[in-house]
Amino acid sequence: MAARPHRQSPWTRLRTAFRTRTRTYRDRSLLWRLLAPAVFVCAGVLFVTSMVASGGTDLRAGRYDDLAGLASSEAHDLQTLHERVTSLSAQVDRLSEGLAASGHGRLQRRADALEMPAGLVPVRGPGVTITLDDAPPDALAAAGADVSDLLVHQQDIQAVANALWAGGAEAMTIQNQRVVATTGIKCVGNTVVLHGVPYSPPYRITAVGPVQDMLDSVDTSPYIALYLKQVPHGLGWDVRQRASVRLPGYDGSVELEYARPATPAA
C-alpha cells in the first residue's frame, strides 16, 4: 500500500506563500526603481538634443514656406471674425437707438456726424478707377534679373492712393475695401494684405472726388512717373473716369490696437 504524501499544515503553507510574495514584490520593486530613472534620463537627453539642434528656431520650419497659403488660411479666419463683428455691430446699433430716449441724443448726433469723415458710410459720386497689374508671364520670363521691376509692389499702390488724396479725393477703396485712417497696405509673398485680407493682382483703386484734379495729381506724381517707365515693358496700368460710382462704407473695427491719442499739451 502506497504511502500518502505529507500534507503541510495551514500555517506552514501561509508562511511559504508570504515568503514567495515578498520575494516577488522585492524583485518587481527593484525593477521599477531602476526603470523609472532611466526613462526620465532618456527624456531629458531628448529634450536637450532638440533644443541644441533647433537653436531656438522651429524644427519643422517647412510648415511656413507657403506664405500665400498661410495668409489665405488666416484670411478665412478673419472673414469669420468680420462676420461676428458685423453681427455685434448690429446689436450695438439697436442698443444705441435707445440712447435718444434716455437723454443721450445730442452725443449720438455728434457721433453720427463723424461717420462720414471716418469712412463708415457709403459714398456715391463721380470718380476715377486706376488698375495696377503685374506684367504677363512672357514679359516676366524675358526680364531675367529685373523681374521685380515688372511686379506691383505695396509702394506702387500707396503712391497712387497718396496722389488721389492729394488731388482732393473724398473717399477711396482698394479692391473694394474702404480706405480709412487705420488702413495699412502690406506685401506678403506675391499678395497684398489689406485689412488682414490678402489680394492678388490686378489691384483696383477707386476714388470719389474732383475727377480732373485727381488725374492732374496722378500725372504730376514723381513716384508714379517711375512706375510708368516700366509700363512699355509690360507692367499693367489703366485709368478710367467714371461718371458715378458707389463706394461701400468701412464695416471693420475702429478700435486702435497699437496706438493711442496724444495727450494735449498743457
Order of alpha helices (4+ residues) and beta strands (2+ residues): alpha-alpha-alpha-alpha-beta-alpha-alpha-beta-beta-beta-beta-beta-beta-alpha-alpha-beta
